[in-house]
């Protein structure tokens, strides 16, 4: 008498339990629809930067200005990374550009103005609020001009390495210069310098001056296509390492010094832009002269 066949085994063989479970699975696994993680990663970084700016405002309300400026500095670092990562991953999008601008306005326009008002300007009441308001408005105008330039007609090639006006992260760090000086004076036990850094008049001048630089037409090096001569590479690496060491040992003095160096760089950036423009005009004139 023949053995009874097992269920699901037409040839009479008994299949293992693992094989029976595998036969019950669908032929194709379901695939989720949506963007890949590579396309979402830049927006996640922008979200982290936005959270850092909001956290800096909370630290300011608690009087922890050291933690507040660190949070804004972290937002500035993230802002420098998310765009480059998006281009490397080919994940640029209009949504990402708009989201980045909104995050920049809060982190580098609203948050610094808010911190500086709490640091010093509130001593003047409503009048002290005017520089903070002016800074935030100028930051919004600067970002709007940058977004409009994305859809504008192509410009001359020599302008690719320059910003028009001081960029948003640099403007925020320049505006926070009085806080850097005040925190360094506190660590060095220099009460006169700390008192000077809290002076509403001085803080207002710094804030208004930075706001003007934001909306100005001053050409500023972007360092995106900046070529470093071979003989300068080693000193640049050594200088960067030295600055990193100073930044870890004396962060407030290093940030204040970086702000001074950045402002001192602006005349050289303007001179470089004018030289490139003159060279382009000469080449254009030669092309016209050589034409039919």
Secondary structure, DSSP 8 states (H G I E B T S, - for coil): ------TT-TTS----HHHHHHHHS-SS-----S--HHHHHHHHHHHHHHHHHHHHHHHHHTT-HHHHHHHHHHHHHHHHHHHHHHHHTT---HHHHHHHHHHHIIIIIIHHHHHHHHHTGGGGTHHHHHHHHHHHHHHHHHHHHHHHHHTS----GGGGGEEES--HHHHHHHHTHHHHHHHHHHHTT-HHHHHHHT-HHHHHHHHHHHHHHHHS--EEE--SS----HHHHHHHHHHHHHHHHHHHHSHHHHHHHHHHHHHHHHHHHHHHHHHHHHHHHHHHHHHHHT--
